[in-house]
């Protein structure tokens, strides 16, 4: 069984081909193209050309992409969304799109309706749904919106109202319009859950373009028998069909893939991971083999959300970061970068822009380009730049550590050659031959997950029954996402008592993983 993993970044598209024993047979790093598809095709052709593997024998292909993130950040290709919030009049004081950047609201239309519905925190009915009220809203939105987001107050307790409104949407607007339910996307907290649901609804055109281009590129490369998967932001996979329902889950998958790839290369389950790219360095934490998840609301393109995201710290230092000397003698490193133009602009390649790669070559950390060309760089400038890089990395690592003890550091990414030795707070640094394509390796070895979160009242349902119910639903989600049901295992349980709610109310979240079917 052969598998292909591809990670599309802002600068490079990385690809690896692995066998059933997880041996890397071929790896490629090529430039990302504007249309994405041709960049993937170029990487695939080069990847397959370097091996004797018949493309038809490749059974699985995995893709990690930043396209959904880029669409939100750049405000491009987003769909027009209609938001239905079930909770009038209780939630009328804070309306949808509160604190959103105006340009995003304008891009996705800003249409919303506050209608009756929702639940109290103890599960009792807030107000009943008025079908005619919702139908009138939907009729008014015909030809004005391309996607619908449905958000109910405390739908984490009961999601039956959201499901009922979804049926009304189908009756009025047809079966083809995408519908996003907040109960299947976000966590507790009406505003941040609503924000995540709206973003999910706005991304269906972007994800369709990605999946279509991915499929087409594989077919053109002769990979015609492979099952296709997209990478999620928790280090696992989902099927193409599942990704088109939940495109928001691809956000943050790039750094996550690197962390998972680093875990595979180092055979470690707990460590810090430093992924150095061309423009930025991402720092994450391996915890039991998976990326540590963020415990706070994550901002995506200036919008606060509460869906699961890896805890990543990014700093503006990469292999192509520009080094400058200020009039007072101080030296700056980044945050601007020559990016994919490094082979044209960096000094070691005959250019005239001093980059961190030039500093690494001059100081003997790396052997790329022509070292003699770095003689034109002032020695004091080089020493100061190296110290700047080291201090910035040390400060960032300290922010991600949970104790003052020294910790292992796994170094990956094409720009990792710029990292000096002797980083304070680090017990041992691990580097590997395929570390420059760790993100693609992480995509290739990933499993498929299912996660289920719900609020239970242990006075009404015994704890064991609640755990079984949550695990059953998590298993079902994993199977829908493409997992083999016989390989599923539970990897995480989170129980948080809600002190303000009666009946021993507890937020329960269970995660399972399994192999691709």
C-alpha positions in Angstrom: 0.0 0.0 0.0 1.5 3.3 -1.1 0.4 6.7 0.1 1.0 10.2 -1.0 1.0 13.2 1.3 0.9 16.8 0.1 1.1 20.0 2.1 0.4 23.3 0.2 2.0 26.3 2.0 2.2 29.9 1.1 5.7 29.5 -0.4 6.3 25.8 -1.1 4.2 22.7 -2.0 5.8 19.6 -0.3 5.0 16.1 -1.2 6.2 12.6 -0.1 5.5 9.0 -1.2 5.5 6.4 1.5 5.1 2.6 1.6 3.0 0.5 4.0 5.9 0.5 6.5 6.0 4.3 6.6 9.3 4.5 4.7 9.8 7.6 2.6 10.4 6.5 -0.9 10.5 10.0 -2.5 10.1 13.6 -1.5 9.7 16.8 -3.4 9.7 20.5 -2.4 8.4 22.8 -5.2 7.0 26.3 -5.4 3.3 26.9 -4.7 1.4 28.4 -7.7 -1.4 30.9 -7.7 -3.9 28.4 -8.9 -2.7 25.7 -6.5 -3.7 22.9 -8.9 -0.7 23.3 -11.2 1.7 23.4 -8.2 0.2 20.2 -6.9 0.5 18.6 -10.4 4.2 19.7 -10.7 5.0 18.2 -7.3 3.2 14.9 -8.1 4.9 14.5 -11.4 8.3 15.0 -9.9 7.5 12.8 -7.0 6.4 9.8 -9.1 9.2 10.3 -11.7 11.7 9.7 -8.9 10.4 6.2 -8.1 9.5 2.9 -9.8 6.1 2.8 -8.2 3.2 2.5 -10.5 0.8 5.4 -9.9 -2.1 3.0 -10.0 -0.8 1.2 -7.0 -1.1 4.3 -4.8 -4.1 3.7 -2.6 -4.4 6.9 -0.5 -3.6 10.5 -1.0 -3.7 13.2 1.7 -3.7 16.9 1.3 -3.0 19.7 3.8 -3.8 23.2 2.6 -3.9 26.8 3.9 -6.5 27.8 1.2 -9.4 28.3 3.7 -7.2 30.3 6.0 -6.0 32.4 3.1 -9.5 33.0 1.9 -10.6 34.4 5.3 -7.4 36.5 5.8 -7.5 37.9 2.2 -11.4 38.2 2.1 -11.5 36.4 -1.2 -13.8 33.6 -2.7 -16.1 33.7 0.4 -19.7 32.7 -0.1 -22.7 35.0 0.8 -24.1 33.7 4.1 -27.5 34.0 5.8 -27.4 33.5 9.5 -30.4 32.2 11.5 -30.0 32.6 15.2 -32.6 30.7 17.4 -32.9 32.8 20.5 -35.2 35.8 20.1 -35.7 37.9 22.1 -33.2 36.7 24.7 -30.2 37.2 22.5 -31.2 40.4 20.8 -28.8 42.7 22.7 -25.7 41.2 20.9 -26.4 40.6 17.2 -24.6 38.3 14.8 -21.3 39.7 13.3 -20.6 41.6 16.6 -17.0 42.8 16.5 -16.4 41.4 13.0 -14.1 43.4 10.7 -16.4 45.4 8.4 -14.7 44.2 5.2 -15.5 40.6 6.0 -19.1 41.3 6.8 -19.5 43.2 3.5 -17.9 40.3 1.7 -20.2 37.6 3.0 -23.3 39.9 2.9 -24.1 40.4 6.6 -27.6 38.9 6.3 -29.0 37.6 9.6 -32.3 36.9 11.3 -33.1 36.7 15.0 -35.9 34.2 15.3 -37.7 32.5 18.2 -36.2 29.3 19.6 -33.3 28.1 21.8 -32.9 26.5 25.2 -32.0 27.5 28.7 -28.7 26.4 30.3 -30.6 23.6 32.1 -32.1 22.2 29.0 -35.6 23.7 29.4 -37.2 25.4 26.4 -36.4 29.1 25.9 -39.0 29.7 23.2 -40.7 27.4 20.7 -39.8 27.7 17.0 -42.2 29.5 14.7 -42.0 27.8 11.3 -43.8 30.6 9.4 -41.4 33.2 10.8 -38.4 31.2 9.5 -40.0 30.4 6.2 -40.6 34.1 5.6 -37.0 34.8 6.3 -35.8 32.1 3.9 -38.2 33.3 1.1 -36.8 36.8 1.5 -33.2 35.4 1.1 -33.8 33.6 -2.1 -31.1 34.5 -4.7 -29.4 36.7 -2.0 -27.4 34.0 -0.1 -25.4 31.0 -1.1 -25.1 29.3 2.2 -26.9 29.1 5.6 -25.6 29.1 9.1 -28.0 28.0 11.9 -27.2 28.8 15.5 -29.3 27.9 18.5 -28.8 29.0 22.1 -27.4 26.0 24.1 -27.8 23.8 21.1 -24.9 21.8 22.7 -27.6 20.5 25.1 -30.3 19.8 22.4 -29.7 20.2 18.7 -33.2 19.2 17.6 -34.2 22.8 16.8 -31.2 23.3 14.5 -32.0 20.1 12.7 -35.7 21.2 12.2 -34.6 24.5 10.8 -32.3 22.7 8.4 -35.3 20.8 7.0 -37.1 24.1 6.5 -34.1 25.4 4.6 -34.2 22.4 2.3 -37.9 22.8 1.6 -37.7 26.5 0.8 -34.2 26.9 -0.8 -33.6 23.4 -2.1 -31.3 20.5 -1.3 -28.2 21.9 -2.9 -27.7 25.0 -0.6 -25.0 24.2 2.0 -26.2 24.4 5.6 -23.9 24.6 8.7 -25.2 23.7 12.2 -23.4 25.3 15.1 -24.0 22.2 17.3 -21.6 20.2 15.1 -18.9 22.9 14.8 -18.2 25.0 17.9 -18.3 24.6 21.6 -20.2 26.4 24.4 -20.4 30.2 24.0 -23.0 31.5 21.6 -21.0 34.3 19.9 -17.7 32.4 19.2 -19.7 29.3 18.2 -21.8 31.4 15.9 -18.6 33.0 14.4 -17.1 29.6 13.6 -20.4 28.4 12.0 -20.6 31.5 9.8 -17.0 31.1 8.7 -17.7 27.4 7.9 -20.7 28.4 5.8 -18.7 31.0 3.9 -16.0 28.5 2.8 -17.9 25.9 0.8 -16.8 27.4 -2.6 -13.2 27.5 -1.5 -13.1 23.9 -0.3 -14.9 22.7 -3.4 -12.2 24.3 -5.6 -9.5 22.7 -3.5 -11.0 19.2 -3.5 -11.8 19.4 -7.3 -8.2 20.6 -8.1 -6.7 17.9 -5.9 -8.7 15.2 -7.5 -8.0 16.4 -11.0 -4.2 16.7 -10.3 -4.0 13.2 -9.1 -5.9 11.8 -12.1 -3.6 13.7 -14.5 -0.6 12.2 -12.7 -2.0 8.7 -13.2 -3.1 8.3 -9.5 -6.5 6.9 -10.3 -7.2 4.3 -7.6 -6.5 6.4 -4.5 -8.9 7.4 -1.7 -8.6 11.1 -1.1 -8.4 12.8 2.3 -7.9 16.3 3.7 -6.0 17.2 6.8 -7.7 18.6 9.9 -6.3 21.1 12.3 -6.0 18.5 15.1 -3.5 16.3 13.2 -6.0 13.8 11.7 -7.7 13.3 8.4 -11.2 13.5 7.0 -12.7 12.3 3.7 -13.3 14.7 0.8 -17.0 14.5 1.4 -16.7 15.3 5.1 -14.4 18.2 4.3 -16.9 19.8 2.1 -19.3 19.9 5.0 -16.8 21.2 7.5 -14.1 23.2 5.6 -13.4 25.2 8.8 -11.6 22.2 10.2 -8.8 22.5 7.6 -7.7 25.8 9.2 -4.4 25.4 11.1 -3.6 22.0 9.4 -0.2 23.2 8.1 1.6 23.6 11.4 -0.3 20.6 12.8 1.1 18.4 9.9 4.6 19.5 10.7 4.2 18.6 14.4 2.8 15.2 13.5 5.6 14.7 11.0 8.2 15.7 13.6 6.7 13.2 16.1 7.1 10.4 13.5 10.7 11.4 12.6 11.9 11.6 16.2 9.7 8.7 17.5 8.7 11.1 20.4 5.3 11.8 21.8 6.2 14.7 24.0 8.4 17.6 22.9 8.6 21.1 21.5 8.5 21.4 17.7 10.1 24.2 15.8 9.0 24.4 12.1 11.1 27.0 10.2 9.7 28.0 6.9 10.7 30.7 4.4 8.9 33.6 6.2 7.9 32.4 9.6 8.7 29.9 12.3 5.9 28.0 14.0 6.3 26.5 17.4 4.0 23.8 18.7 3.9 21.3 21.5 3.6 17.5 21.1 1.4 16.0 23.8 0.9 12.2 23.6 1.8 12.3 20.0 -0.7 15.0 19.0 -0.5 18.8 18.9 -1.5 20.5 22.1 -4.9 22.2 21.6 -5.4 25.8 22.3 -7.5 26.5 25.5 -8.5 30.0 24.5 -10.6 31.5 21.7 -8.6 31.5 18.5 -8.8 34.5 16.2 -9.0 33.7 12.4 -8.7 36.7 10.2 -9.7 39.0 13.1 -12.7 36.9 14.1 -12.9 35.1 17.4 -13.9 31.4 17.2 -14.0 28.5 19.6 -13.6 25.4 17.5 -10.6 23.1 18.1 -7.3 24.6 17.0 -3.7 23.7 17.7 -1.8 25.9 20.1 0.7 27.5 17.8 3.0 30.4 18.2 4.3 32.0 15.0 7.2 34.5 14.8 8.4 36.4 11.8 11.8 34.6 11.3 12.4 32.2 8.5 15.0 31.1 6.0 14.3 34.0 3.7 13.9 36.7 6.4 15.7 39.9 5.5 18.6 41.1 7.7 19.1 44.9 8.1 21.6 47.1 10.0 20.1 50.2 11.5 21.9 53.6 11.7 22.5 53.1 15.4 24.2 49.8 14.8 21.4 47.5 15.8 20.3 44.7 13.6 16.8 43.6 12.6 15.7 40.2 11.3 12.4 40.0 9.4 9.5 40.0 9.6 9.6 40.6 5.8 11.1 37.9 3.7 12.3 37.2 0.1 10.1 34.1 0.2 10.3 31.8 -2.8 12.6 34.3 -4.5 15.5 33.3 -2.2 17.4 31.7 -5.0 17.4 34.9 -6.9 17.8 37.5 -4.1 19.9 35.9 -1.4 23.7 36.8 -1.3 24.8 33.1 -1.4 22.9 32.7 -4.7 24.4 35.8 -6.3 21.7 38.3 -5.1 22.1 41.5 -3.1 19.7 41.0 -0.2 21.1 39.8 3.1 18.9 37.0 4.5 19.1 34.7 7.5 20.3 31.9 5.1 23.3 34.0 4.2 24.0 34.5 7.9 23.8 30.7 8.5 26.2 30.0 5.6 28.7 32.7 6.7 28.6 31.4 10.3 29.1 27.8 9.2 25.7 26.5 10.1 24.8 25.5 6.6 26.3 24.7 3.2 24.1 26.1 0.4 25.0 28.4 -2.5 28.4 29.9 -2.6 29.9 30.6 0.8 32.6 32.9 -0.7 29.9 35.4 -1.7 29.2 36.0 2.0 32.6 37.6 2.5 30.9 40.9 1.5 28.8 40.7 4.7 30.3 42.5 7.6 31.4 40.1 10.4 29.8 42.2 13.2 26.5 42.4 11.3 26.6 38.6 10.9 27.3 38.0 14.6 24.6 40.4 15.7 22.1 38.8 13.4 22.8 35.3 14.7 22.4 36.5 18.3 19.1 38.1 17.3 17.8 34.9 15.7 18.9 32.9 18.8 17.3 35.3 21.3 14.0 35.5 19.4 13.8 31.7 19.2 14.6 31.3 22.9 11.9 33.9 23.9 9.3 32.1 21.7 10.2 28.7 23.1 9.9 29.9 26.7 6.4 31.2 25.9 5.3 27.7 24.8 6.9 25.8 27.7 4.8 24.9 30.7 7.8 24.6 33.1 11.2 26.0 33.6 12.8 22.6 32.9 14.8 22.0 29.7 12.9 20.2 27.1 13.6 18.3 23.8 13.3 20.3 20.6 12.5 18.7 17.2 13.7 20.9 14.4 11.9 20.7 11.0 11.2 22.8 8.0 13.3 23.9 5.0 14.5 27.0 6.9 15.8 25.1 9.9 19.4 25.6 8.8 19.3 29.1 10.3 18.8 27.9 13.9 22.1 28.1 15.9 23.2 25.5 18.4 23.1 26.1 22.1 19.5 27.2 22.5 18.8 28.0 26.1 16.1 25.9 27.8 16.6 23.0 25.3 17.9 19.7 26.5 18.5 18.2 23.1 17.9 19.2 19.5 16.7 16.6 17.0 17.3 17.0 13.2 16.4 14.6 10.4 17.1 14.1 6.7 13.4 14.4 5.8 12.8 17.2 8.2 12.3 19.7 5.4 9.2 17.9 4.3 7.9 17.0 7.8 4.6 18.7 7.0 4.0 16.3 4.1 5.0 13.3 6.2 2.6 14.4 8.9 -0.2 14.5 6.3 0.7 11.0 5.0 0.8 9.2 8.4 -2.2 10.9 9.9 -5.2 8.9 11.1 -8.9 9.8 11.0 -10.6 11.2 14.1 -14.0 11.7 15.4 -14.9 14.2 18.2 -18.1 14.6 20.1 -19.0 17.3 22.6 -22.2 17.7 24.6 -23.5 18.9 27.9 -24.9 16.2 30.1 -26.7 16.4 33.4 -25.4 13.4 35.5 -28.5 13.6 37.8 -30.6 12.7 34.7 -28.2 10.4 32.9 -25.6 8.2 34.7 -22.0 9.2 34.0 -21.2 5.8 32.4 -24.2 6.1 30.1 -23.1 9.6 29.1 -19.6 8.4 28.4 -20.9 5.6 26.3 -23.2 7.9 24.4 -20.4 10.4 23.7 -18.0 7.7 22.5 -20.7 6.2 20.3 -21.3 9.6 18.6 -17.6 10.2 18.3 -17.1 6.8 16.6 -20.0 7.6 14.2 -18.4 10.9 13.3 -15.0 9.2 12.6 -16.7 6.5 10.4 -18.4 9.2 8.4 -15.1 11.0 8.0 -13.6 7.8 6.5 -12.3 5.7 9.4 -12.3 1.9 9.6 -14.7 1.2 12.5 -12.6 -1.8 13.6 -9.5 0.4 14.2 -11.1 3.1 16.4 -9.8 3.8 19.8 -10.4 6.6 22.3 -7.5 9.0 22.8 -8.9 11.8 24.9 -11.7 12.5 27.4 -12.4 15.9 28.8 -15.0 16.5 31.5 -15.7 20.0 32.8 -18.3 20.5 35.5 -20.5 23.6 35.0 -20.8 25.1 38.4 -23.6 27.5 37.5 -25.9 24.8 36.2 -28.0 22.4 38.3 -28.1 18.6 38.2 -24.3 18.0 38.1 -24.2 19.5 34.6 -21.0 18.6 32.8 -19.4 19.4 29.5 -18.1 16.1 28.1 -15.8 15.9 25.0 -14.5 12.6 23.7 -12.0 12.1 20.8 -11.4 8.8 18.9 -8.9 8.0 16.1 -8.7 5.2 13.6 -7.0 4.1 10.4 -8.4 5.2 7.0 -10.8 2.6 5.6 
